[in-house]
Amino acid sequence: MKGRTLLVDLCCAVIWTCVAASAFAQTDFDKANQEYAQGHFKEAIGGYETLVRSGQWSANLFYDLGNAYFRTSDFGRAILNYERALALERHHPEAAANLQIARDEARALEMQQSWPERYLQFASLNQYSIAAAIAFWVGAFCTVVLIFARRRSARLIALSLLSFSVCALAILATYEIDNGSKGRALAIITGDNVQARLATADTANSILALPQGSEIKILSTRGDWIYAALPNDLRGWIPAKSTELVRM
Amino acid sequence: MHSSRIGLVLIALIAVLGTNTAFAESPSVTAVLGNSEAVVGQMVQMEIKVTGANNAGLPTEISVDGLEIHQTGTSRQFEMHNLTTSSSTVYIYTILPLKPGTFAIPPQTIRVGSSSLRTPALKLNVSDSPNRSTRSNQTAQPANTNQLAFAELIVPKKSAFVGEIVPAEIRLGFDPRAHPKLIDGPEVSGQGFTAQKLQQGGENLETINGRTYDVVTFKTAIAAARAGKFDLGPVKAKVQVVTPRAPGTRRSRSPFDLFNLDDPFSDPFFSDPFGQFGERREVEINSEPIAFEVKPLPANAPASFSGAIGNFTMTTEAKPNSVQVGDPITVTSTISGRGNFDRVNAPALEDEHGWHKYPPSSKFKQDDEVGISGTKTFEMVVSPDEKKQSIPLLAFSYFDPVKERYMTLHSDPIAITVQGGAAPGPSVAAQSASPTSATTSAVPAKPQDILYQLTERGSVQSFTPLYVRPIFWTAQLIPLLALLGLAGWKMRQARIGNREARRIAALQHEAAELMRKLRRNDVSPQEYYAEASRVVRVKAALARNADPNTIDAETAADTFGLNGDSRERLKRLFEQSDELQYSGAHNGSKRISPENRRDVLELIEDLRV
């Protein structure tokens, strides 16, 4: 009896903590929004960044943070946060619209997507993961039924093959999206006057000038430099401090 | 008599020989130079060969301005051809050039007996320095004719500007008889300049001073990094060669050793390589350094000068020619010519007002081995912010080292049509905005303004892909367990199915066995009726899928749907079986009558569901 009471108390404490944390987060979010509405963009950015640092990530939080940065003319970080909002929620119309405006303002360069990436855009990474899992289990169940059936049904065989094919395609799509130009290695130029260079030195020949908000794909890191795929099918070295990964 | 005959023959023979000798002795004179090319201070030998005269009067010194010519020795030669003998005397002179130039050694009058002979006039070219490579179109020559290998650096000019690319050629000559093998290099040493990677240009045989050399040519380009005077080179290379093992031993003169100048190839090893083995050794060869003067660039460089030095031309084109305001136009500039293309940057827009330009990209296509000449193409995207009539002029500046002044190339005007009045507005953003979403910004709207803030924070999300999260893989346990359950259930079903099939097969086998026994005559009535009733029970059990022991006469009759007579006969069969089994009636008749047997068999065979 005592044990059961303790368990109930524990559950209540956990639920209360979660609710309280969420309520406090919402309060901080509202406070930052108020600062933004009053035109105190720096303070608003501080409030939003506090929430980001606490791990309370949401598409709307990054969207609002992007707006605050946009108001301070920090287009690089504005684009970065719009990209983060879209990474969390692919269909975020406000973030997509403001991202376009910020890119136009910053004259930011975009990575060219490969044709498989373009065709695979209709679903998200997580949706492909779920599709792969469902297709796999459907195929596995069909296979088990086929193994123990006295008569092999042609429909069951076809369903089994179809399921495994869908599973394989979904896994390929997951890999392509995750490793593509808009995948987990996508980063945004946040520094000013960033030049992609031939070697890891400030004096090395410049390959491409990257305006704020330009997209790059990080290929490797060496010390304070990153080697990245650039827009226009180029590659070069960029100071690591001038870029931030979209996916945190 | 006999002795007088022999004496006559001898006299005749001497007379003939004397006549031949007299013909052979017709005096003649030739003169040759050991080398017609020399440098100041380099000794050259001259031979004057007098044939058919024993005592010729030759001068011990020959006077030529700029040359010191002394007689240093004589040698006598005897030759016999078809019983004809001839003798000649070679007078050896040593020539020491004192100054550069082309010298004519005048004909020398030689008194032979009462007649006089004249040597031909000889010509000797003397250069001022052993480094002959600074002159173009000049044949390579080893400083020492006994060298097995030599290196030579050739540059077309002795002065250049800082950053100017100067092509250079390196020639390595090897005596092929030494089986040379290049181990290291060549490399151009020196400070104050950079040299591009060497490209092998070709290989051919050349005869230099009467000796054949295998000459390998490398091409490169050098660029001075700072102004001043410095030495270019020497070129260094390491070669492995084969040399005779015992160089100090006496040996016969080699055909290559015309003047007995200690030619290493006069060793017998080279005339019979299989007779003795040579010795491999490494030899480092060096060229003479070249004094090089580097001049600084003039100070009045134009704004668009990026360090390009050489001679260039530029063409420009733009596509498309008709655009909307804000649309991109690709301007392609092609710079061709000869110079330091690594410092050739994209041409600059002379007037950027009303244009937005993007960083250019470039491609270089070289036309030679070292990349001095070629074509560099720049693609620059520009977009008009307002209506424009033409692409702004592009300017490219470079320094021409021949004219020694800066040059600026301008593109031709390219007419374009720009439609529309202003940059595109926020229509896309406005259309995609959600009308249900909360407050608008307090900031006054710009022509292209962002959308409102969102007041709902939304649920907490993660950037981690679903397939990496533990919850995803934990969730897979549910279908996995379901799959295992399905498999287990299917296996159990199969096992049960197998047990039932075995039971049915056993009953069918038993019924068949019993029917076979019932058709035999050698069984007792007790046994016969017991087996007959058992057959009925087994058949009924098979039909009802039941245990045979639970079947009685009524159940069996119901199972097979028997009518009154058959039902009675079946009951009687069961009663008779029970009676014989339990009442001891088996002590009566020992055999069953054929009629009863037939009756029972008919009854049993007619039992069908």
Interface residues (C-beta under 8 A of the other chain):
Chain A: A25 Q26 F29 D30 N33 Y36 A37 Q38 G39 L51 G55 Q56 W57 S58 A59 N60 L61 Y63 D64 N67 F70 R71 R84 A87 L88 E89 P93 E94 A96 A97 N98 Q100 I101 A102 D104 E105 R107 L109 L125 N126 S129 I130 A132 A133 W137 A140 F141 V144 V145 I147 F148 T174 D178 R184 L208 A209 N232 L234 R247 M248
Chain B: H356 Y358 P359 S361 A423 P424 P426 V428 A429 A430 S432 A433 S434 S437 T439 S441 A442 V443 Q448 D449 I450 L451 Y452 Q453 L454 T455 E456 R457 G458 S459 V460 Q461 S462 F463 P465 L466 Y467 F472 A475 Q476 P479 A482 L483 L486 A487 K490 M491 Q493 A494
